[in-house]
């Protein structure tokens, strides 16, 4: 028994099956993860190693960066290794291939580090490993604001209580606290008193560290009871530290720490500042793991922030900003609305063709079941709801009606010809269409098979849209051969008035088409020639189209970067930042800017700006950025540039310069930046290399130093301690109280409402820092007079060393074991291929010495690689379609006639792309591959009908009858495929660049192909099969 007959005879069973599908689909829908795009980013692991003593960048490169490169460069699936060496810090970023398992990769990294830990410089601390890339943007920020407590109180709250909570969220890699000064216990040593008592800094550090400790002495038995013996020496109060005995004087009196130093609870000098809309604040920046779901992480952070806001009391609250999940939600909702509007339009056009509401009921019922089937299959395939799977569903929403339309239209034709409609008629009409429906669905699905030959990144990006369309077609096939015959038997069989499906307008249109087809067939050679000329012309147009990877969506957020000369003090940078903030504040007062979050460091700053929703403001993001750029371009000596979030593809184009000598690389970068800046349309051209930091070099006379038993390490460690400070131990305050460092008083828990009792319960250890008083570490002269206590006596630094002032590289970048400097530029809306072509041209003016070279960054490489692979996939798709058609029609020539509908589609697609100046990106190429599978469907149905009719009529008569007879289903299926995609073209949104190229390729291509197929295919059939 065939499927249509089974469905007609067992309606209850069919309803139970589809009810089960619907139930599973609803459950699947609520469990599908949501994201902006499929996860195509490569897994990244960052290894950060801090080095005590302020080791310079060149020394870190030599002793640490190269060591890590040698031992990590052969890890499985590693693509690139990047190292950044700067004073006191080294960062290694490992970028992996898409197929890499990041858990295994992280484990392998830890094993490699464990093997080489003994080779690290002894000043190096234990490496910290994060699963995110160097320089990545935070995905969300939580800002603490209070109208009662200081930023220092808020920082303590964040460090001791909040940070740990955010780090527990799954997918969070790092929580960075900016703003407020760090609380420390400061031991400010008096250099003169140290000299008077002949004490060295190291002695002080050793005594303080050894005194703040609790030790277990063992156990002792006394009268049958075993006692644990403990020696308790930890500091309980600051007074305990002050009264610590350091030495016995020659007179026999105790010299206490307070006699040679000022001991106080204080704050370190601010290293970074944070503000929200001008107001001082503390911000926690959240970074996600490289492969974590942005939406899930942001939602969890947002929920926790709102929960904490209610716990913090009336004086303190949290504000969530930089939330990248908002754009994801907005883009997904826009697609959902487009899908709904498109489905309504498709049903509306069907009613115009069929003019029978009962038929619309049958087709309308098939849509939700098919879509729920798609969600069920997506859940089983572990796909996510994202812009591409929903775009595929928008296309599939029309295509899933195609098969039902063909079956239903054939049922109608049978009813028109016989004047009746029984179970046998419905089953026969459905079975007649099963082969062409199967063929058209198979050719649509088969075009996605070549995607297995492209790289993993493209597979991950577009496998979702391919599978969502495939699942739609599978659902369409099942619904058309089971649910549609079943519903037709229950709903349509009772009504046999054939006049309802015939309209004068459509009959006139069909008559006009028959006359025009007869004319074309009479002059078929001329018409086919004209069509061929059209195809060849569009091929020339295609060569003129610019190339791109993926269009960058326009968001409602951007970041202002402020770069200051190396060595600039924090307060100087802050003054420039305040001027920039004043310009942004003007837009906030105009309700264009929602809020802005500022982060200031000594040499640089970032202002993260969030605009109000686009429908509530008068200016687009590009206008705001351009106006701000004009206002800030004269703020010397700052270099200010602007960037938008890189959700999919950055608007930046990178040029990477490789070589050995950093000074030569610097000169080459300056020349390259100068020429690149001359290219019209490029903005924010910058060299990603900091100017050398001002440096006072201490040239140690090693032979003279050895006479006093001093090594370079001893000298460096002492200088570090006296100038920057060393940490001998940590102070653990009593749990029942906390220290207010501004007044050095204790407050009992519960005496105040709000923030204080909350974090005082969780107060952690406070570092004790020992260093010279500020008055002894201000000038070069103070440095020269630093002394060392040795067995041979006391010696000053100027007796064993010389001094030299110069510049040291502040940062040294290496990529794949070569030194590198990057030059970047913002290309805005310019096509990547055009920009790359012009950069190649201008860089011919820069002469690179032997051993020095340049190449484009990853975005250009991806574009070139993916363009080649997708073109190859398109050719393979055509071959697969031909193989399928040849086997179904058991003919070698008819599939070639069917395939002519593909170049005919190119006439519409390429012409529109050229007129709209749309670059050829991944979306356009995938749209072309999809089009190859879709446009052949009309030709398949047409040729199948001709094959059946020519057994009864002459060839010309069969062609005319088949073409006129299949006109209505062809127009209906084309309309229902195009209409759901129209909202994607008409409604311009921030996320449109993600899906518009695909729709811009499919809609005009399908429209042109449908019109021309109705004439070209019959003409070719008559030409090749006329006896």
N, C-alpha and C positions, 0 to 999 in steps of 0.2 A: 504494500500500500504506500502510495506517495505521501509526502509531507502535507500538501494541500488537502488531499482526501482525508488523511488522519485528522487534520485540524478541523475540517468541516464536520466530521462525524463525532469528534470528541471535544466539544467546546469547553466543557467544564475542566477537562484535563489541561487544555491550553491556557485557560484562565488561571489555574493553579500554578502552572509552570511560570507564567509571566508575573504572577503575584509574588512568587518566591524570588524571581529576578529583581523585581521592584524593591522588595524588602531588603535584600542583600545590597542592592545599589544604594539605598538610603543610609544603611549602616556604614557602607564603604565611604560614602560622601563625607560623613562626619569624622571619619578616621584618616582621610587623606591629608598628608602634610601640605602646607601652603607656602610657596616661595615665589619670588619675582621671576627667577629664571632657574632652569636646571643647574645643579652644581657643576660648573665647568672649571672652576678655579683649581689649580694644582695644589695638592697638599704642601704646606710649608711648615718647617720647623725652625725656630730661632733659638740659638744658643748664646746667651749673654754671660760674659765673664768679666767681673769687676776686678781691678788690680789695685791693691793698696799702694800708697806712696805717690800717686799721681804720675805713673810711668808714662813717658811721652808716646805719641802715636807711632812713630817710626820703630821704637823699641818693642812696642806691643805687636806690630806687624811682624817683626823679625822673630820674636821669641814665642808668640802665641798664634797669630793668624796663620802663618805658614805651617806650623805644627798641626793645627786643626785641619787645614786643607789637605795635607798629605794623608791624614788618617781617616778622613771622612769622605773623600772624593770618589771612592769606589763602592759606596753603599748601594744596595739594590734599588733600581728604578730612579736613581738620582739624575736630574736633568741639568741643574745649575747649582753652583755653590758661590755664594756672595759673602765677602767679609768686609766689615767696616771697623777700622781701628782708629780710636781716638783716645785722648788722654784719660788714662785710668779705666778704659773700658774697651772690650772687643765684642763685636756681634757677628755671628755666623748665621746666614740664612740658607737653609737647604730647600731647594725647590724640586719636587718630585713629579714624575709622570702621572697622568690621571689614573692609571691602573694600580698605583702603589697603595698598599694597605698602610695607613698612617699609624695604626697601633703597633704593627710590626716594625715600621720604620723608626718610630720613637724608641722602641726597645733596643733596636740595633744601634742607634745613636748613643744611648746610655751605656751599652756594653763597650763601644769603641772609646768613649770618654773615660770609662773606668780603667781601661788598659793603659791609657797614656797619662793618667793623672799625676804620676810621679815625674813626668817630663815637664809639667807646667812650671813657670817661674814661681818661686816660693811666695812672692807677693800676691799671686793670683788667688782669688777666692773660688769657692766651689761653683762651677757653671750652673746657670739656671736655664731650664729648657721650657720653651713655650711652643704651642702649636699654632703660631700665626707668623705672618711675615713682617720683616723690618719695615717701618715707615707706614704701616697700614693705618687706616682711619679707624677710630672707635665707632662702634655701631650704635651706641646710645650713651648718653651722659646723664648722671643724676647730680643735680646741684643742690647744696644745702644752704639755706638762707635763714637768718635769724635776726629779729629786731631787738634781741636782748643779749645774746652771747657773741663772743668775739670769733673771728675766723680761726684762732688757735684752739678755742673750745670745740669748734666744729670739726677741725682737723683731727683732734684727739678722738672725738666720737667716731669719725670715719675710719681711722686707723685701728682703734681698739675694738670696735663693735660692728660697724657696717661692712667693711671691706671683706671680712671673712664670710659674711652672709651672701654677698654677691658672688664670691668665688665658688660657693657651693652649687650655684646654678649650673645645670648641665649645659655644656657648650661654651662656657665662659673660660677664656684662656688667661685673662689678666684684668685686674682692676687697679687703675692708676689714680692716685690722689694728688690733686693740684690745688694749691691755695693754703693759706695759713702757714705759720712758722712751726717748725718741729720743736717739741719740748725736749729739753736735755738737762742733765745736771752738769753744770760747767765748773771745772777747776781751772781758774785763771791764775797762772803761775807768775810770780814776781821774779824777773830775771836777776835782779840785784841780790835778792835774798837767797836765791839758789846758789849764786856765786859765793855769797858770804858763808853759807853752810856747806859749800863744796858738794852740792847735790846735783845729780844729773836727772834729766827727764825720765830716763829708763828706770832709775831707781824708784822714782815716784810711782810710775806705772806698775812696777812689780809689786810694791808694797800695797797699793790700793787694790790691785787685782787679787793678791793673796789674802787680803783681810776680809773681803766680801764673799765669804764662802761658808757653807755648812758641810762638814765632813763626818762620815761614819767611822768610828774608831774600832768597832768590833762588837762583841757581845761578852757579857760577864754573868756568871751564875751566882746568885746570892739566896741562900735558904730555899732552894728548890724553884726559884723563879729566874728566868733568863731575861736579862736587861740588855737593850740595845744602847750602845754608847755612841753619843753624837756630840760633835764639837760645833756649837752654833756661833757663827761670826758674821752673818749677813747684816748689812746696814738696814736699820728700820726707819731711821729719820735722816734728814740732811745734817742734823747736828752730830749724828754718829760719824759722818764723813768728815765734818769739820774737825772733830776732836781726835781723828785718827793719828796715832803716834808715828812719826816718820823716822826720827833719829834722836839719839841722846847727844846733847852738846858736850863740849869739853868741860863745862862747869858741872855737868851731871843732870841738867834739866832736860825735860822732854821737849822736843821740837814737834809741834803738831802741824797738821796740814794747814790749818787756818793761820799759822804763823808765816807761811811762805806763799799762800795762795788765797784768793777769794773764792769761796765755794758757794754756789747759788743755783737755785732752780731758775732757768731762763730759757729763752728761745734762741735758736740759731738764726743767723742772718737769713732773710728770705731768699730762697733760691728760685722759686717760681710763684707767680701771682695768678689769682683767678678772680674773674668778675662776671656777674650776670647783669646785663643792662646797666653798666657803670658801677653797680653796687658790689662791694667786696663779698666774696663767697668762697666756698670750698666745693670743688667738683670732683666726682668720681667718674672717670672715663672707663667704659667697659669695652674690652676687645674680645671678639669671639675666636674660637678655634677655627682654623682655616677651612674646615669642611662642615662646620656646624650650620644649622638652619637659622638664618637671620631672624625670621619672624618669631620662631619659638623662643629664642634667646631674648629678644627685645620684649616680648610679651611677659616673660617670666621676670625680667628686670623691672618692667613697668609695674607689674602687680606687687612686687616686693617693695618698690619705692612708695607706692600708695599706702601699703600696709604700714611701713615705717613712719610715714608722715603722720598717721593717726596716733602712733605710739610716742612720737617725739614731743608732744605737748603743744600748748597754744603759742609758744614763742618761736618755734622752729618748724620749718616745713621743707619739703623736697619739691623740686621742679625737674621734670624730665625733658631733655632736649636732645637734639641730634638723632632723634629716633628714626632710623632708616626703615623700620617696619611700616611706618605710615605710608611711605611711597608704595611699598609692596601691596598693602591693603587697597590703596586707591587704584592702582593699576588693575588688580584682580577684579575689583568691583566694577570698573569701567568695562572690562571684558564680559562680565556677567550680564550687565545691562545690554551690551551689544548683542550677546547671544540671545537674550529674551526678545529684543526688538527685531532681530533678524528672523527668529522663528515665527513671530507674529506676521511679519511681511511675507514670509514664504507661504504661510497658510492663507493669507489674504489673496495672494496672486493665484493660488490654486482655486479659490472660490470664483475668481474672475474667469478661469478657464472652464471649470466644471459646472458652476452655477447650481450646485445642489448641496444643501447644508448637511445632509446625512453622509455624503462622501467626505466632507470636511471633518466630520466627527470621526470617521474611520481613520483618516490620515492623522488627525490631531492626537488620537489615542496612541498611535504608533510612535510619536516623537518622545514622550516621557519614558516609555518602556525602553526605547533604544538608548536614550541618554543614560538612564539608570544602569543599563547593561554595560555601557562604556565605563561608568564609575566603578562598577564591580570588577571589570577586567583591569582597570588602572590600579585598583587596590592590590589585586593578585600579582600584577607586574611590578609592584613597589614604585609606582610613579607618583608624582606630586601634582597638585593643582598649581599651575604657574601660567605665565602669560602665553607661553607657546602651546601647552596642552589645551588651554582654553581657546586659543586661536585655531588650533586644529579642530576643536569641538565646534567652533563657529562654522568652519568649513564643513565639518561632518554633519552639522545640524541640517544643512541643505541636502547633502549627499545621502543621508540616511532616509530621506523621503523619496529619492530617485527610484529605488527598486519598487517601493510601494506604489508610486505613481505609474510606473510601467505596467505592473500587474493590474492595478485598478483600472487603468485606461483600457487594457485589453479586455477586462471583464465588461467594461462599458461598451466596447465595440461589438462584443458578442451579443450583448443585450440589444444594441441598436439593430444588428443584422437579423436576429431571431425574434425580437419582440418579447422574449421571455428570459427568465434567469432562474435556473434551478441549481441544485448542488453539483450536478455533473458539469453544467456550463461553467460554474465558478472554478471547479477543480481543473477542467481542461484549459481554461483561459490562463490560470496560474501556472500550470505545467508547461504551456507553450513558451512562456517567458523565462523559465528557469535557466535555460542554457545561456541566452544573451545576458541575463542578469549576472549569472555566475562569471561569465567571461569579462564583463565590464568591471565587476568588483575585483576579479583576480588581476586584471591589468592595472587597476589603480593601486592595489596593494603591492604588486611586484616591483613597482618603480622605487619603492623604499629599500628593496633588498640590497642594492649596491652600497648603501650606507655602511654595510659591514666592512667595506674596503677602505673607508676613509679613517682618519685618525680618531683616537679615542675622544678628543675634545669635541669634535663635530658630532660624533655618535651620541655623547652625553647631552649635547645641546639640542639635537633635533630628533633623537629617538622617541622622545615624549610626544612630539607632534605627529610623528609617523605612526606610533602605536595608537594614539587617540583616534586618528582617522581610520586606521585599520580596524579598531574595535567598533567604530561607528558603522563601517561597512559590513562587518560581521553581524552586528545587530540588525542592520538594514536587511541583510539577506534572510536572517531568521524571521524577522517580523513580516517581510513581504510574502514569504512562502507559508507562513503559519497563521499569524494573527490577522493579517489582511483578508485571506480567504474565509477565516472563521467569522470575522465581523461582517464581511460582505454578505455571508449567508444569513446572518441574524438581522442585519439592518437593511441591506439594499434589495434583497430578493423579493421583498413584499411590494416594492415600488418599481413598476416597469414602464412608466411613461417616458418614452425615449426623447420627447421634445425638450426635456429639461436640460439635457446635456448638449443640445445644439443651439447655437446662437447665430443670428444673421451676420453679426460682425465677424465671428470666427470663420463662418462659411465663406464670406467675401474674401477674407484674408487668405484662406486656403485656395480659393479660386485664383486670386492674384499670384500666389506662389506657384501654382501649377502652370499658369501661363508663362511666368518668368522662367521657370525651369525648362519648359519646352523651348523657349527662345535660346537659353544658354546651351542646351543640348545640341541645338542646331548649329551653334557657333562655339562648340566646346573647345576647339583647339585654341582659338583666340582667348577665351576666358581662362583656360588653364595657363596659357603663356603669361597673361597679365598677372595671374596669381603668383606664378613663379618669379616674375620680375619683382613683385612686392616682397616676396620672401628674401630674395637676394639683396634687395635694397636695405631691408632691416638688418641683415647681417653686417653691412657696412656701418649702420647706425650703432650696432652693438659694440663694434670696435672703438667707437668714439666715447662710449660711456666710461665714466671714471669708476674706480674700484674702491671698495671699503670692506671692513670686516663686519662689524655690527654697528648700527646706528646708536649713538649715545642718547638716552632719554633725557628730557629736560625736567629737572626736579625743582623743588621749592627750597633748596638748601645750597649754600656754597660757603667756601672757606677763604678768608683773606689771610695770606701769608705775609709776614713782615720780617725781612732779613736785615740784620744790622751788621756792621763790620765786626769781625772777630775781636773779642776783648772788650766790647762795649759793656758798661755797667748796667745792672738791672734797672736802676732809676732812670737812666738816659733812654733805654728802650721803652720804658713805661711812658715817658713823656710823648714819644712819637705815637705809641699805641693809643693814648688818650685822644690825640688829634683825629686818628682814624675812627675811633669810637664815636666822636662827636658827629662825624658825617653819617655814620650808620644810625645814630640816635635820631637824626632828622627824619629818616625813613620810618623809624618806629613811631614817631609822633604822627606821621601821615598814614599810619595803619598799613604800611606796605611790609614792614618787618615785624614779625611776631615777637621774637626775642633774639638776643645774640649772646654767645658765651665766649669769654676771652681767656686765653691762656698765655701768660707772659714768662719768658725765660731771658737770661742775660743777653743773648745774641739774637733772639728770634721771638716771634709771637704768632699766635693764630687767633683769628676771630671767626668762630663758627656762627654763621648767620642763617636764621630760619625765617622764610617769608610767610606771610599769611596765605591762605588758600587762593589759588589763581582767580577764582570767581569773585573774591572779595577785595582784590587789589587792582590798581589801574595800570601797573607796569609789569612786564614780563621780566624774568630773571636776567636775560641778556641785557635789557635796558638798564636795570639797576647796576649790574656789574660794570657796564661801560661808563655810566655816569660816575660811579665811585672811582674807576680807574683814572678818569680825567682829573678828579679832585685830589687824588693821592699821588699822582706821578711826580710831583715836585717836592715831596717830603724827603729832602736829603738829610742824612746819607742812607736812608732806608731804601731797600729794594722791595717793592710790594707787588705781589701777583695773586691771581685768583684761580681757584679750582672748584669744580663741582664734584659731588660724590661719584665714585667709579663703580656703579652697581653692575654694569656689564662690560663696558669698554671705555677707557679713558679718552678724553679729547686731546690728551697730550701725545706728542710724537717725540720719541727719544732717539738721540744719536749717541752712541757709545764709542769713546776713544780709548784705544789700548796702547800701552807702551811700558817703559821701564822707569824713566826719570820723570818725577812728578813735576819738575819745573818745565820740562819740554811739553809734557801733557797740558800743563796750565796754559802755555803760550798757544798751543794748537787749539785748545778749547776757546780761548779768547778770539782767535781768528775765525773759528767756525761759527761762534755765536754772532759775531759781527755780520758775517755773510747771511746766516739764517735769518737774522733780524731784518734784513733788507727785503725779504720775501713778503709781498703784499698779502694781508689777511692773517698773518701769524702774530700772536701777542704773547706776552709774558715769556720772552726768550731768556733763559737763565742757564748759568753754569752751575751744576750741582757739585760745587767744590768750594769749601770755605777758604777764605783768605787765611794765610798762616797766622797762628796765634802769637802775640808778643811773648818772647821767652827770655828769661835771664838764665844763661847757661853757666853752670858751675863746673869749671875744669879742674878736677882734683889732681893734685900732685901725689900720685900713688906712693912713690918712694918715701916722701916726707910724711904722708899719712900713716904709712906702715911703721914708722919710727914711734908713733903714738898708739900703735895697735888698732888703727882705724881702717875699715874697708869702705868701699863705695856704698855698700848696703847700710853700714852703720851711719854714715853721714846722711844719706837720703832719708832713712827712717827717723833720725833725730830732727831733721829739718821738717819733715812731714808732721811730726808730733808737735813741734813748737809753733809752726805756722798754721796748719790746718787742724791739728789735734788728733790724738789717738784715743781709742776706747779701751781702757784697762779692764772694765767690767760693766755690769748693768745693775741698776737700782730697782728693787722691787718694792713699791709702796705697800703699806698695810692695806689689806683688802677692805677694811671697814671705813676707809676714808680715801680721799684723793687730794692731791696737792694742787692748790691754785698757785701757779708759778708767778703770777703777777704780784701776789701779796704774801706768798709762802705761808699760807694758813691752811688748816684742815677744815673741811665741812662734813658734818655727819650726813649720812645717807638718809633721804626722806625728809630733810628739812626744807627742800625746795621742790617745786613741781617741774616737770619737763625734762630737759636734757641731762641735768647733772646726775640724778639718781640712776638714770638709764645706763650711762657709760661708766660710772664709778664702780659698779659691780664688776665690770669687765676690764678694769685698768690693767695694763700689761707692764712689762719691764721698761724702764727708761734708761737710755744709754748715758753713761758718764763719760764726758770728754775732757781730756786734760790738754792744755795748750798755754802758750804765753799770753799775757795780757795784751790787749790790742795796741797799747802804747809802744810795745816792744816789737811789733811786727807790721809797721806801717811803711818803712822806707828801706831802700837798698842798704843804707848804713847799718840798720838794725840787723839785717841778714849777715853782713860781714862780721858783726860782733857776736854772732851765735857761738857759744863755747861748748867744748866737749870735756867731760871729766874722764881722765884715763889714768892708769897706774903710773904713767910717766909724768903726770901733772895735767893741769888744765891748758887747753889750746883753743884759740879762736879760729873760726872758719877761714878768715883772710890770711892766716898763717900757713894753711895747707892747700889753698885753692885760689884760682884766678876766676874772674867774672867776665862774661861777654853777653851782650844784648843782641838778639836776633829774632827771626821768625821761624816757627816750627809748623809743619803741616798739622792742621787741627784735626783733619780726618783723612784717612787713606782707604780708598775703596779698591777692592780686588774682586774680579769675577772670573771664575774658572781658572784660578791661579795666575791671572795677569792683572797688573794695576790698571785702573779704569777711571775715567772722568766722564760724566754724562752732561750733555747739553740737551735741554728740553724746550719745547715750545707748545703753546696752546693753539691748536688748529681750528678751534671753534666748529663751524659747520662745513669747513672745507673738506672735500674728499681726500681720504688718506693717500690714494695713488697720485693725485695731483701734487700734494704737498711733498711727497717722497721724491717725485720726479724733479721738482724744482730744487729740493735740497741737494740731490745728487749733482745737479747742474752747478750750483753755486760753490759746492765743496771741491769742485775741480780746481778752484783758485787757491786752495790751501795745499801747500806742499808738505807731505808727510815724510819724515826721514825713514830710513830703513829700520825695520823693527817696530814701526808705529803704524796703526791702521784705525779705521773706523767702520762701524756698521750700524744699521738701524736696530732699534729696540724690538721687543717681543711682538708688539701690535702689528708692525709691518710684516714681520716674518710670518705671523699667523695668517695674515691676509693672503700673502703669496701662496703659502702652502695649502690653505683651504680652497682658494680659487682653483688651483690645479686639481685637487682631489675631487671637488664637487663637479667640475667639468667632466672628469673621467667617470664619475658616478652617473652623470646624465647620459653619457654615451652607453654605458653598461645597461642603464634602465631601458633605453630604446631597444637594445638587443634582446633583453628579457621580455619586453612587451611583444616584440616580433615572434619570439619563440613560443610564447603562450598562445598568441593569435593563430600562428601556423598550426599548432596542434589542435586547437578548438575548431578551426574551419577546414582543416585537412587540405590546405591550399597554401601555395607559396606566394601567389601574387595578390590575393585579397588582403592579407595583412599589410602589405606595402601600401595599398590604397588607403587602408585605415590609418596608417602612420602619417599620411600627408596632413592629417588634421593637426599634428604637432607643430610643424613649421608655420601653418596658417595661424596658430595661436600666437606665434612669435611676432607676427605683424602687429597685432594689437598691443601685446605686452611691451615690446622693445620701443615702439613708437611713443607710448605713454611715458615710459621710463625716461626716454630722451627728452621729451617735452617738459617733463617735471624736473629734469636734471637730477634724477635719483641715481646715486652711484650703485654699482653692482656689488652687493654684499652677500653675506651668507643667506639672508632672508630672501633675496631675489633669486639666488641659485636654487634654494630649496623650493621656492615657489615654482620655478621652472620645472623641477623634477616632478612636483605634484601635478603640475599642469599636464605633463606628458601622460600621466595615468588617467587624468580626468577627461581630457578632450576626446580621447579615442572612444569613449563610451557611446556618444551619439552615432559615430560612424559604425560601431559594432552593431547597434540595434538596427540601423538603416540597412546595412549589408545583409544581416541575418534575415530581415523581412524580404529583401529583394531575392535572396536565394530561395525562400519558400514560395514566393509568388511566381517566379519564372517557370515553375513547373506547370502553371496554369495559363500564363499569358506570355505574350512576346516580351523580349528583353526590354525594349523601350517602354512598353506599357507597364511592365513590372516595376521598372525604375520610377516611373511617374506615380503609379499607385502607391508604392512603398514609401516614397518621399512625402507625398501628400498625407498618407495615412499615419506616418510616424511624426508628422510635423508637430501635432499637439503635445505628445509626450516629450519630444525633444525640447520644445520651448518651455514646457513645465519644469523639466529636470534642470535645464539651464537656469531658469529663473530662481528655482529653490536653492540652487548652489550659489548663485551670485548674491541674492538678497541678504542672506545672513552675514555676508562679508561687507556689505555696503556701510553699515555703521562703523566698521573699522577704518574705512576711507573717509567718511564724512565728518565724524567727530574727532577733532584735533585735541589730543590730550598730551600731558607730559610724557606718557609712556608710549605714545604712538610710534616713535622710531623703532620700537621692538617688533611690531607686527605689521606696520603699514607697508613696508617693502614687499612682504609676502602677499598681502591683499592687492597691492598695486600691480603685481605680476599676474595673479590668478584672474582677477575680475575682467580686465580688458582682453586678456588672452582668451579666456573662455567665451566671452561675448563675440569676439572676432572669429574665432574658430567655429562657433556654432553657425553663424551666418554663412561663412564661406563653405563649411562642410556640406551644407544643404545643396550646394551647387557643384563644388569641386568633386566630391566623392561620386555623385551620380555621373558626372562627366567622365571621370577616369574609369568607372566601372563599364560604361557604355563603350569607351574607347578600347579597352583591353579585352572585353569579352564579347564584342560584336562579331558575329560569325560572318 
